[in-house]
Amino acid sequence: MANGFNKEERVAFEEILEGFNDVLVLSNAVSVYATDQTLMERTSNQIWRPQPYIARSYSGTDMTSNFGDYTQLSVPATIGFSKAVPWSMTATELRDQLQEGRLGEAAYQKLASDINVSVTNVASNQGTLVVTRTGAATGFDDVAECEAIMNEAGIAMNDRYLALSTRDYNGMASNLSVAPRSFAGKKTVTAYEKAMIGEVASFSTLKMDYANRIAAAAGSGVTINTTDAGAQFHTPVATTTAATGEVSNYDNRYDVVTVSSTSNVAAGDCFTIAGVNAVHHITKQDTGQPKTFRVISVESGTTMKISPPIISNQVANDASESYQNCVVNTKATNSAITFINYDAANINCFWHKDAIELLPGRYAVPENAGADVMRGTTDNGIEVVMQKQYDINTMMTKYRLDCLYGVVNKQPEMTGILLFGQTP
């Protein structure tokens, strides 16, 4: 017969779940996609999620020659994070119920931290909109640069978030705390008393007590062929066909390009290409600003995987025209690559809510199989499972809290990073 949870433990679990909700800060700032758990098991916990379409328009009334094809882009999303916090207590230790509560509190804090870290890692490692500032964080002007790069890309102006490391966040709060602006005192006082800056330049800001770091780029003198013949540009496709005839979906977030050398180039490096500017994703107008890219991995001495791909529509194609993200104004066989993460720094992330998706998972833990089981679901759909089992041989009671989830960056071009202290 399964062990039963007593009333105190059930109350404790409710408090754990409540606390779990409270500390899911970053994961509450992303969208949630509820999956069919039976389907996920049958597909190895992977599902392909669609990226937004970008439509084309034409002038006039005669559309005879304009009925082109649309390419549906999608990305693989995996429920791949399985996190658990186990602990055990002896029969004597259980006499102190306060100690048991402290362990439960530590457990939910750790699991919530794991989920927040997963969101941070995805945003930090895959964000391709790169904003660099030469000095320390000071305030509005820093965030306004993030707004500008998102506006120029045609990203919706609502549901934008900016997660800052504590030191950078407090640097902005310091600016607001002494700002002689007409905030009716409220914003200035809040910044001074609680180091809270609230909404700035269309972003809801979040303070992180941890932040990923980016190393200073060590690569130099790297060039890339941007001519039409160089074929470094990417043509988006919905599917690919293997030599065996099997058709499978294709992930268009990345592409492998050939460069002069990848010596000292590392994953995470940020770079621009001479003569390659970003375009507005809807109007396709040149923004006049260099397009920023990230190195995802180094494949060989002359090849590297980058994000986003260079979609320049150099060879006209319906898909390239729809999803064009840059324009090559100066084509050359040796266009210079400039790495712009000049100095090591904390990575501050910003994103549109629809860009990053959280996929809650579920464990099918059997009831009455020798352990008692309780379940609870957080506000954003994450299921927390608590189990308890008593060992009569040792008089030891085992507890564990578990959660299963996935995080996917559906659109890296709606996600970016803000780096301070970057000196060219």
C-alpha positions as CSV (number, residue, x, y, z in Angstrom):
1,M,0.0,0.0,0.0
2,A,1.3,3.4,-0.9
3,N,2.4,5.8,1.8
4,G,-0.1,8.6,2.4
5,F,0.7,12.3,2.6
6,N,-0.6,13.8,5.9
7,K,-2.4,17.1,6.1
8,E,0.8,19.1,7.0
9,E,2.6,17.7,3.9
10,R,-0.3,18.6,1.6
11,V,-0.3,22.1,3.0
12,A,3.4,22.3,2.5
13,F,3.1,21.2,-1.1
14,E,0.5,23.9,-1.8
15,E,3.0,26.4,-0.3
16,I,5.8,25.0,-2.5
17,L,3.6,25.4,-5.6
18,E,2.7,28.9,-4.6
19,G,6.4,29.8,-4.1
20,F,7.2,28.1,-7.4
21,N,4.9,30.5,-9.2
22,D,6.4,33.5,-7.5
23,V,10.0,32.8,-8.7
24,L,9.2,31.9,-12.3
25,V,10.2,35.3,-13.4
26,L,11.7,34.9,-16.9
27,S,9.5,31.9,-17.8
28,N,6.4,34.1,-17.2
29,A,7.7,36.5,-19.9
30,V,7.6,33.9,-22.7
31,S,4.8,32.3,-24.5
32,V,3.5,28.8,-23.6
33,Y,2.6,26.0,-25.9
34,A,0.6,23.1,-24.4
35,T,1.5,19.8,-26.1
36,D,-0.4,16.5,-26.4
37,Q,1.8,14.3,-24.1
38,T,0.8,11.1,-25.9
39,L,1.8,12.6,-29.2
40,M,5.1,13.9,-27.7
41,E,6.0,10.4,-26.4
42,R,5.4,9.0,-29.9
43,T,7.6,11.6,-31.5
44,S,10.5,11.4,-29.1
45,N,9.4,14.6,-27.3
46,Q,9.8,16.7,-30.4
47,I,7.3,18.8,-32.3
48,W,7.8,21.3,-35.1
49,R,6.5,24.8,-34.3
50,P,5.7,27.3,-37.2
51,Q,7.5,30.6,-37.6
52,P,5.5,33.7,-38.7
53,Y,4.7,34.1,-42.3
54,I,5.8,37.3,-44.1
55,A,3.5,38.2,-46.9
56,R,4.2,40.1,-50.1
57,S,2.0,42.8,-51.7
58,Y,1.8,44.2,-55.2
59,S,0.4,47.3,-56.9
60,G,-2.4,47.4,-59.3
61,T,-5.5,45.3,-59.9
62,D,-4.1,42.6,-62.3
63,M,-2.5,40.0,-60.1
64,T,-2.2,37.4,-62.8
65,S,1.5,37.0,-62.5
66,N,1.7,37.4,-58.8
67,F,0.2,34.2,-57.5
68,G,3.4,32.8,-56.0
69,D,4.1,30.2,-53.5
70,Y,4.5,30.7,-49.7
71,T,7.0,28.7,-47.8
72,Q,6.0,27.6,-44.3
73,L,9.1,27.7,-42.0
74,S,9.1,25.8,-38.8
75,V,11.6,24.9,-36.0
76,P,12.0,21.8,-33.9
77,A,10.9,22.2,-30.3
78,T,11.8,19.5,-27.8
79,I,10.7,18.7,-24.3
80,G,14.2,18.0,-23.2
81,F,14.7,19.3,-19.7
82,S,14.0,16.8,-16.9
83,K,14.8,18.4,-13.5
84,A,14.4,16.9,-10.1
85,V,15.3,17.7,-6.5
86,P,15.5,14.7,-4.2
87,W,16.1,14.6,-0.5
88,S,15.6,12.2,2.4
89,M,14.9,12.6,6.1
90,T,15.3,10.2,9.0
91,A,12.5,9.5,11.5
92,T,14.3,11.8,14.0
93,E,14.7,14.6,11.5
94,L,11.0,14.5,10.7
95,R,10.3,15.7,14.2
96,D,11.3,19.2,13.1
97,Q,8.6,20.1,10.6
98,L,10.2,23.5,10.1
99,Q,13.3,21.8,8.7
100,E,11.2,19.9,6.3
101,G,9.6,23.1,5.1
102,R,13.0,24.7,4.5
103,L,14.0,21.8,2.3
104,G,10.9,22.1,0.3
105,E,11.5,25.8,-0.2
106,A,15.0,25.1,-1.4
107,A,13.7,22.5,-3.8
108,Y,11.2,24.8,-5.5
109,Q,13.7,27.6,-5.6
110,K,16.2,25.4,-7.4
111,L,13.6,24.0,-9.9
112,A,12.3,27.5,-10.7
113,S,15.9,28.7,-11.1
114,D,16.5,25.8,-13.6
115,I,13.6,26.9,-15.7
116,N,14.6,30.6,-15.6
117,V,18.2,29.6,-16.5
118,S,16.9,27.5,-19.5
119,V,15.1,30.6,-20.8
120,T,18.1,32.8,-20.2
121,N,20.4,30.3,-22.0
122,V,18.2,30.2,-25.1
123,A,17.9,34.0,-25.2
124,S,21.6,34.5,-24.6
125,N,23.0,31.9,-26.9
126,Q,20.5,32.3,-29.8
127,G,19.6,36.0,-29.8
128,T,20.9,37.6,-33.0
129,L,20.0,41.3,-32.6
130,V,23.2,42.6,-31.0
131,V,23.4,46.0,-29.3
132,T,26.7,47.2,-28.0
133,R,27.4,50.1,-25.7
134,T,30.9,51.5,-25.0
135,G,30.3,52.5,-21.4
136,A,28.4,51.1,-18.4
137,A,24.6,51.0,-18.2
138,T,23.2,54.4,-17.7
139,G,19.5,54.4,-18.6
140,F,17.1,55.3,-21.3
141,D,19.5,55.6,-24.2
142,D,20.7,52.1,-23.7
143,V,17.3,50.6,-23.8
144,A,16.3,52.9,-26.7
145,E,19.0,51.2,-28.8
146,C,17.3,47.9,-28.3
147,E,14.0,49.4,-29.2
148,A,15.5,50.9,-32.4
149,I,16.9,47.6,-33.6
150,M,13.6,45.8,-33.0
151,N,11.5,48.6,-34.6
152,E,13.8,48.6,-37.7
153,A,13.2,44.9,-38.0
154,G,9.5,45.3,-38.0
155,I,8.9,43.5,-34.7
156,A,5.6,44.1,-32.9
157,M,5.9,46.9,-30.3
158,N,4.0,45.1,-27.6
159,D,5.1,42.3,-25.2
160,R,8.8,43.2,-25.3
161,Y,11.0,42.2,-22.4
162,L,14.6,43.1,-21.3
163,A,16.3,41.0,-18.7
164,L,19.4,42.7,-17.2
165,S,22.1,41.5,-14.9
166,T,21.9,43.0,-11.4
167,R,24.8,45.4,-11.9
168,D,23.6,46.7,-15.2
169,Y,20.0,47.0,-14.0
170,N,21.1,48.9,-10.9
171,G,23.2,51.2,-13.1
172,M,20.1,52.2,-14.9
173,A,18.2,52.6,-11.6
174,S,20.9,54.9,-10.4
175,N,20.4,57.1,-13.4
176,L,16.6,57.2,-12.7
177,S,17.0,57.8,-9.0
178,V,18.6,61.2,-9.6
179,A,16.9,62.1,-12.9
180,P,15.4,65.6,-12.9
181,R,12.5,64.5,-15.0
182,S,8.7,65.0,-14.6
183,F,7.9,61.5,-13.2
184,A,5.7,63.0,-10.4
185,G,8.3,61.5,-8.1
186,K,7.0,57.9,-8.4
187,K,9.6,56.5,-10.8
188,T,12.5,58.3,-9.2
189,V,11.5,57.2,-5.7
190,T,11.0,53.6,-6.8
191,A,14.4,53.5,-8.5
192,Y,16.0,54.9,-5.3
193,E,14.2,52.8,-2.8
194,K,13.8,49.4,-4.6
195,A,16.3,49.7,-7.5
196,M,13.4,49.2,-9.8
197,I,13.1,50.8,-13.2
198,G,9.9,49.3,-14.5
199,E,9.0,49.9,-18.1
200,V,11.5,51.7,-20.3
201,A,11.4,52.5,-24.0
202,S,8.6,49.9,-24.7
203,F,10.4,47.1,-22.7
204,S,9.2,45.6,-19.5
205,T,12.4,45.2,-17.5
206,L,13.5,42.2,-15.4
207,K,16.4,42.0,-12.9
208,M,18.5,38.8,-13.0
209,D,20.5,37.7,-10.0
210,Y,22.6,35.7,-12.5
211,A,23.6,36.4,-16.1
212,N,25.5,34.5,-18.8
213,R,28.8,35.9,-19.8
214,I,30.3,36.4,-23.3
215,A,34.0,36.3,-23.8
216,A,36.0,38.8,-25.8
217,A,36.2,37.7,-29.5
218,A,39.7,36.5,-30.5
219,G,39.1,36.1,-34.2
220,S,40.5,38.7,-36.6
221,G,41.2,39.2,-40.3
222,V,38.3,36.9,-41.2
223,T,36.6,37.5,-44.6
224,I,33.7,36.0,-46.5
225,N,32.7,35.9,-50.1
226,T,29.4,37.9,-50.6
227,T,29.3,37.8,-54.3
228,D,26.5,36.0,-56.1
229,A,28.9,33.3,-57.2
230,G,30.1,32.9,-53.6
231,A,26.6,31.4,-52.8
232,Q,26.8,32.2,-49.1
233,F,23.3,33.4,-49.1
234,H,20.5,31.1,-47.9
235,T,17.3,30.2,-49.6
236,P,14.6,29.2,-47.1
237,V,12.9,25.9,-47.6
238,A,10.1,24.2,-45.8
239,T,11.4,20.6,-46.3
240,T,14.4,18.8,-47.6
241,T,14.6,15.4,-49.4
242,A,17.3,12.9,-48.5
243,A,19.1,10.7,-51.0
244,T,16.8,7.9,-50.0
245,G,13.7,10.0,-50.9
246,E,12.6,10.7,-47.3
247,V,11.2,14.2,-46.8
248,S,11.8,16.0,-43.6
249,N,11.3,19.5,-42.1
250,Y,14.2,21.9,-42.3
251,D,15.4,24.3,-39.6
252,N,16.0,27.7,-41.3
253,R,17.3,29.4,-38.2
254,Y,20.9,28.5,-39.0
255,D,23.2,28.1,-42.0
256,V,26.8,27.0,-42.5
257,V,29.0,29.5,-44.3
258,T,32.6,29.3,-45.6
259,V,35.0,32.0,-44.4
260,S,38.7,32.6,-44.9
261,S,39.5,31.1,-41.5
262,T,37.8,30.2,-38.2
263,S,41.0,30.4,-36.2
264,N,40.2,31.7,-32.7
265,V,36.5,32.1,-33.6
266,A,34.2,30.7,-30.9
267,A,30.5,29.9,-30.5
268,G,28.6,33.0,-29.2
269,D,30.8,35.5,-31.1
270,C,28.8,38.4,-32.6
271,F,29.8,39.9,-35.9
272,T,28.8,42.1,-38.9
273,I,29.8,41.8,-42.5
274,A,31.1,44.8,-44.5
275,G,28.5,46.0,-46.9
276,V,25.7,43.9,-45.5
277,N,22.9,45.9,-43.9
278,A,19.7,44.8,-42.1
279,V,16.4,45.3,-43.7
280,H,12.9,45.8,-42.3
281,H,11.4,42.3,-42.5
282,I,8.1,43.5,-43.9
283,T,8.9,46.4,-46.2
284,K,12.4,45.1,-47.1
285,Q,13.8,48.6,-46.9
286,D,17.5,49.0,-46.0
287,T,17.8,50.2,-42.4
288,G,21.2,51.7,-43.0
289,Q,22.5,49.6,-40.0
290,P,24.8,46.6,-40.3
291,K,23.1,43.3,-39.9
292,T,24.3,41.4,-36.8
293,F,25.0,37.7,-36.7
294,R,26.0,35.1,-34.1
295,V,28.4,32.2,-34.4
296,I,26.5,29.1,-33.3
297,S,29.3,26.6,-33.7
298,V,32.6,26.3,-35.6
299,E,32.4,23.4,-38.0
300,S,35.9,23.3,-39.5
301,G,38.9,25.5,-40.2
302,T,37.0,27.4,-42.8
303,T,33.3,26.8,-42.0
304,M,31.0,27.9,-39.2
305,K,27.3,27.7,-38.4
306,I,25.7,31.1,-38.1
307,S,22.4,32.6,-37.1
308,P,20.4,34.0,-38.8
309,P,21.3,32.9,-42.3
310,I,22.2,35.5,-44.9
311,I,18.8,35.8,-46.7
312,S,19.7,38.6,-49.1
313,N,17.5,37.5,-52.1
314,Q,20.6,37.8,-54.3
315,V,19.1,35.2,-56.6
316,A,15.4,36.0,-56.8
317,N,13.2,33.4,-55.2
318,D,9.7,33.6,-53.7
319,A,10.9,32.3,-50.3
320,S,14.0,34.6,-50.3
321,E,11.9,37.6,-51.2
322,S,9.4,36.8,-48.4
323,Y,12.0,36.2,-45.6
324,Q,14.8,38.5,-46.8
325,N,16.6,39.9,-43.7
326,C,19.5,41.8,-45.2
327,V,20.8,43.5,-48.3
328,V,24.4,43.2,-49.7
329,N,25.2,46.7,-50.8
330,T,28.9,45.9,-51.6
331,K,29.6,42.4,-53.0
332,A,33.1,41.2,-52.7
333,T,35.1,38.0,-52.6
334,N,36.7,39.1,-49.4
335,S,34.1,41.1,-47.4
336,A,35.5,41.8,-44.0
337,I,33.9,40.2,-40.9
338,T,34.1,42.4,-37.8
339,F,33.5,40.8,-34.4
340,I,31.7,43.2,-32.2
341,N,31.9,41.4,-28.8
342,Y,35.1,43.3,-28.2
343,D,35.3,42.8,-24.4
344,A,34.1,40.1,-22.0
345,A,30.7,41.2,-20.5
346,N,27.5,40.1,-18.9
347,I,24.8,39.2,-21.5
348,N,21.6,41.1,-21.1
349,C,18.8,39.6,-23.1
350,F,15.8,41.2,-24.8
351,W,13.0,39.5,-26.8
352,H,9.5,39.6,-28.0
353,K,7.2,37.3,-26.0
354,D,6.2,35.2,-29.1
355,A,9.9,34.5,-30.0
356,I,10.6,32.2,-27.1
357,E,8.2,29.4,-26.2
358,L,8.0,27.2,-23.1
359,L,6.6,23.7,-23.5
360,P,5.4,22.1,-20.3
361,G,5.7,18.3,-20.0
362,R,4.1,15.7,-17.8
363,Y,5.2,12.6,-16.1
364,A,2.9,9.6,-16.0
365,V,3.8,8.5,-12.5
366,P,1.7,5.5,-11.4
367,E,-0.5,6.0,-8.3
368,N,-0.5,3.4,-5.5
369,A,2.8,1.8,-6.6
370,G,4.7,2.1,-3.3
371,A,5.0,5.9,-3.2
372,D,2.5,8.6,-2.7
373,V,2.2,11.2,-5.5
374,M,0.8,14.7,-5.6
375,R,0.7,17.0,-8.6
376,G,0.3,20.7,-9.1
377,T,0.4,23.0,-12.1
378,T,1.9,26.5,-12.1
379,D,0.3,29.5,-13.7
380,N,2.3,29.0,-16.9
381,G,1.5,25.3,-17.2
382,I,4.5,23.7,-15.6
383,E,3.5,20.5,-13.7
384,V,5.3,19.8,-10.5
385,V,5.2,16.3,-9.1
386,M,6.0,15.5,-5.5
387,Q,6.6,12.0,-4.4
388,K,7.2,10.4,-1.0
389,Q,8.3,6.9,-0.1
390,Y,9.2,5.4,3.3
391,D,11.8,2.7,3.8
392,I,11.0,0.5,6.8
393,N,14.5,-1.0,6.8
394,T,16.2,2.4,7.5
395,M,13.3,4.5,8.8
396,M,14.2,6.9,6.1
397,T,11.6,8.9,4.1
398,K,12.5,9.9,0.6
399,Y,11.1,13.0,-1.1
400,R,11.5,14.3,-4.6
401,L,10.1,17.2,-6.7
402,D,10.2,16.8,-10.5
403,C,9.3,18.9,-13.5
404,L,9.6,18.3,-17.3
405,Y,9.7,21.0,-19.9
406,G,11.2,22.4,-23.0
407,V,12.3,25.8,-24.3
408,V,12.6,26.9,-27.9
409,N,13.6,30.1,-29.6
410,K,11.3,30.1,-32.6
411,Q,12.6,33.3,-34.0
412,P,16.2,34.4,-33.2
413,E,15.7,37.6,-35.1
414,M,13.1,38.6,-32.5
415,T,15.6,38.0,-29.8
416,G,18.7,40.0,-28.9
417,I,21.5,40.7,-26.5
418,L,22.7,44.0,-25.0
419,L,26.4,44.2,-24.1
420,F,28.0,47.0,-22.1
421,G,31.7,48.1,-21.9
422,Q,32.5,47.3,-25.5
423,T,35.5,49.2,-26.8
424,P,36.3,48.8,-30.5
